[in-house]
Amino acid sequence: MTINEALTLIKAVRKRINSLETLRESVSNKTTYYSAQEKTVEPQYDVKTVDKKIMEPENILFSLDNAIKKQNAIAKIDFDVEIKTIFESLS
């Protein structure tokens, strides 16, 4: 996998995590109203299952980030610049 492919995959995985988190927050509970004062709240999804589904892509993000950083630590680029001139005083 190239670094560009990994970065693209990171974007897709982040979108998936956001979708799962929205799902967890918005429709994880089913509320039934029997009257103005009486209601029941039932979980639609098992909390552990939803958390596991969120943790799997987060682990992928962690692994991809580490792989990119590891590759960047050994990659060299050709770029010529005189660093001394950048930090010279104005006088």
Secondary structure, DSSP 8 states (H G I E B T S, - for coil): --HHHHHHHHHHHHHHHHHHHHHHHHSSEEEEESSSS-EEEEESS-HHHHHHHHHHHHHHHHHHHHHHHHHHHH--------HHHHT----
